[in-house]
Amino acid sequence: MTIGASYTSPVRFNFTNGQAALNFSAFGLGNVNYDARVSGIKWPQQVDVSMAVRPTEQLLVALTTSWINWASINTVEITATNPDNSLAPSKVNLKVPFNWKDQVVLGLGLSYTVLQEHSWKQRDRLVLRIGYNYSNNPVPNETLSPLAPLILEHHFTGGFGFRFTEKWAFDLGAVYGLKNSVTYTNTSLPFGPNATESVSAYYIYNTLSYRF
């Protein structure tokens, strides 16, 4: 049995030297271009704990759980200055409430060695992998935005690894995020009350590696 744990500290991002176009057509000004900066965005702290057991020489079972501190993201502020039209407001502050909840992630993975090369230090030549991942939706209905639709809860994974030689290996993995639909009530968006957002996702990963 192997047990591991890790901690990732939060990382704060401040985006500057951006551009924003605001629509002032209702005031006869059309689209007005601004210099823009964004503050309040950060990658949250995270704690991971994992365990792996090998019931047989060929089968590996891995369990993992993570806690992600999304609740630390409260409000994102967009500040627009220096308009290219002197009749437009000289400064515009837009505050976007997030108020996300913390997220708990649970994962289960299985790998099975189909072919082995006993003369190699790394014996696994062909390995098949499958997995499942569940994470609660951290985004409240009242602050959901199409700009950050992190509402997926169920993920299924599959893949394989093939070692051409003792040093060269190729790995391929695929992830399917099961479709999730949320009816939300974010009145600050232009979609009106009781709008519905649906999200699904497909990912493919591949790696070619060389072991020194």
N, C-alpha and C positions, 0 to 999 in steps of 0.2 A: 504494500500500500504506500502511496505517495500523497502527501498533503502539502499544499502551498497556499500562501496568502500574499496579497499585495495591496499597497495604498497609493493612489494617485492624487496629488495635491491639486487644488483648483488653479486654473489659468485664466487670467482676465485679459480680454481683448478690447482695445480702443481703436476704432477705425476712423482715420482722418484723411483729409485731402480727397474726399469723395465728391460726387456730383449728384444733385437731386433736381428733378423737374416737378414743380407744383402747378396744378391747374387752377388758374385764376380767371378762367373764361367768364365766370358769372359776374366778374367785375370789369370785363372788357379788356383784360390784360393777356389772355391766352395762357400758354405755358411759360412759366418763369423759371429760369435755371439758377440754382444756388450752389454755393460750396456747402458741403455737408460733412458732418462727423456723427458717429454712432458710439454711444457709451452704455455700459450696463450689461454687456454680453460677456459671459465667462463660461469656460468649460468647468463643470462642477467637480468637487472631490468625489472619489470613488474608492470603495473597499471591495476586494474580491477574495473569495475563499474557494479553493478547489481540492478535489480528492480524486485519485485514480487508483483502481485496483485491476489486477490481471488474474481473472479466475483460471485461465489456461494460458499456455505459452502464446497462443495465437489471438486471444480475445482480450481487449482492453476496454474497461468501462470507466467513464469519467463523469463526475458530477461537479457542478460549479454554481455558486450563487454570488450575486453582486448587489451592492447598495450604491445608488447614484443620487447625489444630493441636488437634484433639480430644483428643490424648493428654495435654493439660494438665489435663483434668478427671479427677481420680483418685477422690475420695470426696466425696459430698454428705452433710452432717450435718443431721439434724432434731432440734431440741431442744424438748422439751415441758415446761412448768412451770405452776405454779399450778392444780392440778386442782380441779374443783368437788366432789370427794369426798375428805374428809380421810383416808379409809382407803386411798386409792390412793397409789402412789409419788409423792413431791413433785416429782421430776424424772426424765425419761426421755430418753436419748440414743439415737438411731437413726442408724447409719452405713451408708450405701448405697454400696457400691463401684461405680464406673463402669469405670475402667481402659480407656477407649476408645483406639482407634488413630487416628493421623493419617489424613486422607482426601485423596485426589487426585481432582479432578474434571476431566473432559475434555468439551468441548462443541463441536458443529459446527452452524452455522446458515446458512441460505440465504434470501435475500429477492429477489423478482423484481418489477420494476415493470411492471404491466400497462398502466396508463394514465398519461400525462403531460400536464401543462398547461404548454406552453413559455413562456407569458406570465408565469408565476409565478417568483419567486425560488426557492422550493422546488417543483421541477417534479413530484415524485412525487404522483400523485393517487390511484392504487390500487396497493397493494403487497401481495403474497402472501408469507407467511413459513412456513418449516418448520425443525425443528431436532431434534437428538438430544443427549442428555447421559448420560454414564456417570460414576458415582462409586462407589468401593469401599465396602462396608459397614464402618463404623468400630466397630461394637459387638461385642465378644467374646461368644461363646455363653454363657460362664459368668456374664456380668453383664447379659444382655439383660433388659429389663423392659418390660411393656406400657405403662408410664408414659412411656417414651421410645423408641418403636419406629422409630428412624431407620435402617431396614435397606433402604430402596429403593436400587436400583443403576441401573436403566435408566429414562430419561424420554424421552418423545416429545412434541414441541410443534408447534403449528400456529396460524396466525392471519392477520389482514390489517389493513391500515391504509388508511383512506379520508379524503381531504381534501375537505371540502365546499366550502371557499373557500380563499383563500391563507392565512387566519389560523385557521380552524376545522378540526379533524381529530378523527377517532374511530379508536381502535385496539382490537382484540379479539384475545385469545390464549387458547389452551387447552393444558393440560399433562396428560398421562397418565403416571402412575408405574406401570410394569409390576409386576404382583404378584410379591412375593418371600416365600418361606417359609423360616423358620429353626427348627431344632430345638435348643432350648437347655437348659442344665443349671444354671440359677440356683437353687440350693437354698434361698436366702433368700426366695423367693417361695412363695405358697401353692398353686402349680400342680403341684408335684412334679417329679421328674426327667424329662427327655425330653419336655417340653411343646413344642408347635409353635405358632409365631406367624406369621400371614400378613398382609401389608400391601399394599394398592394405594391409589392416590390419583388424584383428579381435581381439577383447578383450572381456573377460568375468570377471566381478567383483562379489564377494559375500562377505557379511558381516553378522556375527552373533553378536548381541549386547545385552548387559544387562544394563538396566537403574537403577541406585541406587536411 
